[in-house]
């Protein structure tokens, strides 16, 4: 699950920053909005350094992930919404060279 993946990332005993790239979470039904906010909140609480969220379509639940992350203390410069895998790669390269601390 995404929760387990984020927790594993946070527990890695390696130097450097921790980036998470998340795709759409489908098939969540009525729990969808809350689940998306919760994943974002968890990323913030675990102090993930940068969060990349793939939008499946404009206005999808990816903005709820960002909202959840911000409520847990992530700043907007740490959260990146992308429309394609290529955008995530491009944003990652940019973020890698920027220090948001």
NUTOR-716350 format. One record per residue: y, z, x of N, C-alpha, C in turn; residue in one letter. Coordinates in pm, whole numbers, plus 50000, padded with zeros to 5 digits. Each point is the difference from the previous one (the first is absolute). Layout:
// NUTOR-716350
YZXYZXYZXa...
END
This chain:
// NUTOR-716350
498825000050082501185000049918501255000050087x501134996449941501255000150076500365014050046x499725009849915500285013850038499255003750127x498714997050004499205003150118500494992350123x500394987649981500494992050112501295006050057x500925004149914501255006050048499735013350070x499115008049945499675012850064499344997950137x499154990050010499374996850128501054995350101x500884991449957501074995250088500835011750052x500355009349913500835011450039499295009250099x498685000449994499235009050085499634994150135x500264987350022499654993850127500705007150115x499265003250100500545007050117500384989950108x501004991949971500464989850092501515000550007x500564997150116501464999650008500544987649927x501245000549963500624988449936500255002249853x500624990249941500355000749858498864995349913x500015004449877498954996649905500594991649888x499494987849986500444990649898498874998149900x500344999349872499004997349896500424987549924x499064990949981500224987949919499105001249877x500625000149882499265002249877500094987849909x498884996549941499964989149904500045005349858x499954991149903500045004149860498775008449962x500225009649913498905008049947499814995849855x499024991949975499754995049865498995008649926x499824997049875498985006449917500185015149986x501245004849997500235014349986500345004149858x500244990249915500285002849859501225008749980x499885009749910501135008649965500475008650117x499165002050099500335008450115500754992450109x500244987249979500554991450104501335005050057x500985002649916501315004250050499905012950080x499315009749946499865012950069499254998550132x498964991750001499224998050123500824993250108x500834990449962500854993350098501045009650058x500625007949915500975010050048499315010150092x498805004249963499265010050079499674994850140x499604987450010499694994450132501264999650086x501114996249944501255000150074500395014050043x499885009549908500325013950031499135005250114x498714996749994499085004450105500394994250136x500384987350002500434993950127501205007450057x500925003849915501165007750045499625013850049x499155006849924499585013550039499225000150131x499234989450023499214999150123500824995150119x501294997549974500934995550104499574986950067x499534990749916499734986550048501354994250042x500054993550115501274995550057500604988049927x499164991049951500494988349927498954996049898x500484996049884499134996349890500324985749959x498984991450001500134986149960499184998049874x500654995649893499334998849871500064985549954x498834994449974499904986149955500224999349850x500994992149959500274997849857499084988849951x499305002549890499194989349944500864990649916x501085005449945500984992049925501285008249992x501144993249984501265007549988499935009849882x500465012150023500005010049894498685007149980x499044998150091498725006949986500155014650042x498905007050014500045014450028500325003450145x500214990050086500315003050139501295008250013x500944997749909501235008050005499735014649967x498945002949926499645013849971499455007050124x499304992550085499535005450128501215004050084x500984991050007501225002850075500725012249942x500085000749870500655011449933499315013250037x498684999949994499245012050036500215004150145x500054990150089500225003050142501375006150022x500994994949930501365005350016500105014349946x499295003249894500055013749948499385009850098x499154995050090499355008550101500744999650133x501184993950002500825000650120500104987650086x499264989549966500154987650078501354993849966x500644994450101501274993149976499724985249975x500944993449937499774986049958499694990950119x500545003150117499724991650119498555001050045x499285009849953498585001550035499084992949901x500554995449889499194994249893500334985349986x498974991750006500194985549998499144993949891x500634993149905499274992649898499914985550046x498824994349991499774986450049499294991849894x500274987150002499374991049901498764993050053x499745001250130498824993650057499545007750123x498794997050042499485006050123500854995850120x500504987949996500854995150109501295008150007x500575003349883501205008449997499715013750061x498855005649969499655013150058499924998950152x499384989550050499914998350145501384998750063x500874992649936501374998150050500775013249996x499905007249891500685012849986499465010250100x498684999850021499395009250095500534997650141x500074987450040500544996950134501425005150011x500814998349897501385004850002500035015350008x499215006749917499995014649996499495006050129x499094993250063499435005150124501085001950104x501024991549997501065000850100501215008249956x499985004949876501095008249949499575014549996x500875008850040499695014249995500775006049885x499265005549900500635005849882500035015250007x499745005750115499965014650008501365005850031x
END
